[in-house]
Amino acid sequence: MSRARSILVLLPLLLPCVPVAGQEQGAVPPKTGTPVLIELFTSEGCSSCPPADAFLKKLDVLQPITGGQAIVLSEHVDYWNYEGWTDPYSSGSFSIRQAAYVRALGGDSPYTPEFIVNGKTEMDLAKPGQVSQILLDAAKAPQLPVSIGALRIEGDSPAVLHAHIDADGTASRHNADVFAAIALNHAESQVLHGENGGRRLEHAAVAVDLVRVGKLEKGKPFSQDFQTKLRPGLDAKNLRLIVFIQESGQGTVLGAALQEVGPATK
């Protein structure tokens, strides 16, 4: 059995704490609890990636982590683009970010699909028990409070996203970078060539922009306005803003927050 197919078979086992039984069709549990940032490095050119994309979507919709809020982020790398299909959501910046994780975590080389939880732990879907434990442990880890306020989109051509970011760094023992990711709630593609040729793929929380907002100094609060121009053609109703605090040098994620964007204002 191929790795991709084995992961598909294991999907129901990977979320043992999901309250599926008795849950109404389409009902989504409230997103509360300790934020857990789950990054997926993926590609539409990789035949092993669709099951991982499906798993990320389940995490996003079902919110199965007891005591935790799954904040997921799909980062499409570009090094598969030479295998017959150019992933429309790919970016060299995400490949660079993944390579930094390889160095920070002592890995050999980048690969897809790769899950990174809170910037410090790789998660292997082929090990269901390990997956559950990693997510539960992450939900128990202390986090710095992060909040997003005054979120809005103004104007057109280009539209500009505005937000105010606050983080309580008084308990932080390390300097950290503040990042903001703009992501599509939902995305899909009809793949014409490459390893997934002929398949229609769906994705959740697809990063279209990831920027460093500023620096949180250890023991100090962070409060800053943030604005960025949006790429043309993005639907504001299909966007979310994810903010996270990460120790400098691609270290541990110390806190995170998510907020849906909503319609633009003129």
N, C-alpha and C positions, 0 to 999 in steps of 0.2 A: 504494500500500500504506500502510495506517495506521501511525502510529508504534508502537502497541501490537503489531500483527502483525509489523512489521519486527523488533522486539526479540525476539519469540518465535522467529522464523527464525534470528536471530543467536545465540541462547543457546548452541548448541554451540561457536560460535567465540569466545565471550567468556571461556571457560575453557580456553585452549590448553594449560595445564600440568596439567590434571586427568588422572591416570593411570587413565582409564576402561577402556582395553583390558586384558583379563585380570583385571579386578577382580571379585571374587566378588559375586554379587547380595546387596545389603544390607550389605556390608562397609563400615565407616566407618574411614578412616585416623585414627590417633591425632592429637589436637589438641595439637601441640607447635610450637615456634618462636616467633619474635618476635610478640607480640600486635599485631593490627591491628584497631582499632575501626572498624566499618563501620555507619554509621547510615543507615536508610532512612526518609524521611518519606513516608507513604503514606496511602491512604484506600480503604475499600471502595466509596465513592461515585465513584471516579475510574476510568474505563474503561481508562486507560493504565497503571494500577498493577499489575494481576495479573501481567504478565510480570516486573516488577521484584520482586514478592513471590516469584515462582518462582526468580528468580536468587538472591535472598538465601537462600532455602532450600537451593539447590545449594551456595552458599558454606559454609553451616553444616554440611551433611552431608558433602560431598566434601572440604572443607578443601584447596583446590587451590593455595594460595599457597606457592610454593617458599620454604622457610625461614621461613614465617610461620604464625601461628594466626589465622584469621578469627574475630573476636568480633563477631557481628552483633547488631543491635538494631533492631527494627521499631517506629517511633513513629508512631501513627495520629493525624493532625491532625483538627480538628473543623470546618474551614471548608467541607467538602463536605457537611456534614450537612443543608444547606438545599436540596439538589438531589433530594430524594425518598427518601433512605435515611439513617438515623442509624447510623453505624458504631459497633457496640457496644464497640469497643476504643479509640475516639477520646477525646481529652482536649484541652482548651484549653491545658494546660501544654505539650503537645508543639507546638502551633501557636506558642506564645510562644517556645519554644526554637528552632524553625526561623526565626522572624522575627529572632532574635538572630544566627543564622548569616548571614542576608541582610545585616544591617548589618556584621557582622565581615568578611565576604568581599566586600563591595562589590557585592552583587547588586541587582537591580531590585525583585523581589517574590518571595514564596514560590510554589512550584509543586510539584506531585506528578506522578510520583515523583521524589524527589531523594535521591541518595546523597551522603553526606559521609564521607570517609575520614580518620581520625585528627584530626577537627576542623578540617582546613585545606584539603582538596582536594575539589572537586566531581567526581563521576564520571558520565560520560555513557555509557549502555549502547549508544547508537547508534554509538560509536567503539570497537570491540573492541580495537584495538591500544593505545589510550589506557588502557582499563580494565586490561589486563594490566600495562602499565608502571606505572600508579599503585599497583597492589597490590604489585608486586615492589619498587618503591622504598620503599613503606611498611614492608615486611618488613626492609629494610636500615637503616632509621632507628634510631638509639639510643633505648632506652626505659628508663624508671625501673622497677626491679623492684617489682611489686605482688603481694601474696599475701592469700588469704582463709583464715582458720582458724576452728576451733570453730563451723562452720556447723551450725545446727540449728533446728528449729521446735518450740516448746513450747506446750502447752495447746490450748484450743479455745474458740471464741466469746468473745473473738477468739483466734486463733492468733497467736503472736508469733515472728518470725524473729530469730535471734541470730547474730552473726558477729563475728570480730575481723579488722580490716583493718590490714595493715602495708604501708608503702611506703618505699623507700630514696630519700630526696630529697637525699642528699649531693651528687649531680651536677647537681641542678637549679639553673638560673640565674634562675628566676622563681618567684614565688608561684603557687600553683595551688589549685583547688578539688577536693575528693574527692567523687565522686558514687557512689551505689549505685542500680542499677536492678534491680527484680524483674521478670522476664519469663516468659511462658508458653513452654515449649519448642515447643508446637504449638497452633494455634488454627484454627478454621474456622467459616464462616458460610454459611447459605443466604440469599443476598441476594434480597429480594422486590421491590424498587423501585429507581429511579435508573438510572444508566448501566450498572450491572452486574446489573440485575434479571434473575432467573432463573438466575443462576450460583451455583455453590458454590465459595467461595474458601477457600484454605488459606494459612496464615501461619506463619512461624517466628520465635522469639525476640520475641514481642510484649510490649512494655513495658506493665506495668500500674501501675507506680509508679517514679518517678525522684526521688531526694532527694539533697540536698547533705549529706554527712556531716560535713565539716569542712574545714579549710584546711591545706595543706602549705606550710610556709615554706621559701623557697629555702635549700638547703644543709643542711636538717635532716631527720631521719627523721620518719615519721608512724606512729603506732601508737594505735589506738583501737577500743574496743568499739562495736558498732552493733546496734541493735535497732529493729524496726518492726512495727506491727500489720498483719496481712494482711487483705485484703478477704475477706468471707465467701464461701464456696463455692469457693475456689481449691484445687486438688488439689496437694498438696506434691510429688507424684511428677512433676508436669508443670511444675515451676518451676526456674529458674536465677537465680543472683545474679551480676550483672556489676558490677564495680567499676572505675572509671577516674579518672585524674588529668588534669585539664584546666586549662591556663593560665587565670587569671582573665580575665573579659571575653570568654568564649566563644572561647578561643584553641585552640592546638594540644593534642592529647591526648598526654600525656607517658608514659603507661603504663596498662595495663589487665590485668584478670584475670577469669576466669569459673569458676564452680563450680556443678555441679548440686546441687539442694537435697536431694531424697530425702524419705522418709516422715517424718511428724511423730512426736514423742515426747510422751507424756502427762505 
